[in-house]
Amino acid sequence: MATIELRTAMNAAGKFYVDDSCIDCMVCKDMAPNNFALDNASETYYVSRQPETQQELDDVTDAMDSCPCAAIGDDGPAPG
């Protein structure tokens, strides 16, 4: 399970985040390409943009549920 204290600094502000347990498997980017990006320096993914539509929210939630190392969390600060 992702841990907010291990949230990487690259994540966009908001509810969803990737923590430092990411293993660069590409599942999140494949499932939600508008919302995840790769940091080449650390070879890990991060939330590049919080979901803005219901489809993006569904895609990010599916990516979170499919992450093999549970590196995606949804307990970050809510927007606003």
C-alpha positions in Angstrom: 0.0 0.0 0.0 1.3 3.4 -0.9 2.4 5.6 1.9 1.9 9.4 1.9 5.1 9.9 3.8 7.0 8.3 1.0 5.2 10.3 -1.7 7.8 11.5 -4.3 8.3 15.2 -4.8 7.5 15.1 -8.5 3.8 14.3 -8.0 1.3 17.0 -8.9 -0.5 18.4 -5.9 -3.7 16.6 -5.1 -5.3 13.4 -4.0 -3.4 10.9 -6.0 0.4 10.2 -5.8 3.1 7.7 -6.4 5.4 6.8 -3.6 9.1 5.6 -3.7 8.1 1.9 -4.0 7.5 2.4 -7.8 9.4 -0.3 -9.8 9.0 1.4 -13.3 6.6 -1.3 -14.6 4.7 1.1 -16.9 1.2 -0.2 -15.8 0.1 3.3 -14.6 1.3 5.0 -17.8 -0.4 2.4 -20.0 -3.7 2.7 -18.1 -3.8 6.4 -17.5 -1.4 8.1 -20.0 -2.8 11.6 -19.4 -2.0 11.4 -15.7 1.3 9.6 -15.2 4.8 10.3 -16.5 8.2 8.8 -16.1 11.0 10.6 -14.2 14.0 9.4 -16.2 16.5 10.3 -13.5 14.9 8.1 -10.9 13.3 5.6 -13.3 10.0 5.9 -11.5 6.6 7.2 -12.4 4.7 10.0 -10.8 1.3 11.7 -11.1 2.0 14.4 -13.7 -1.6 15.7 -13.6 -4.5 15.0 -11.3 -7.6 13.5 -12.9 -9.9 16.2 -14.4 -12.7 14.1 -15.9 -14.6 11.1 -14.8 -12.8 9.0 -17.4 -9.4 10.1 -16.1 -10.6 9.4 -12.5 -11.6 5.9 -13.6 -8.3 5.3 -15.4 -6.2 6.5 -12.4 -8.3 4.4 -10.0 -7.8 1.3 -12.3 -4.1 2.0 -12.5 -4.0 2.2 -8.7 -5.8 -1.1 -8.4 -3.5 -2.7 -10.9 -0.2 -1.5 -9.7 1.9 -4.6 -8.8 3.7 -3.0 -6.0 0.8 -0.8 -4.7 2.9 2.4 -5.2 -0.1 4.6 -6.1 -2.0 6.2 -3.3 -5.2 8.2 -3.1 -4.9 9.8 0.3 -3.1 12.9 -0.6 -4.5 16.4 0.0 -7.7 17.1 -1.8 -7.7 19.8 -4.4 -9.0 23.2 -3.4 
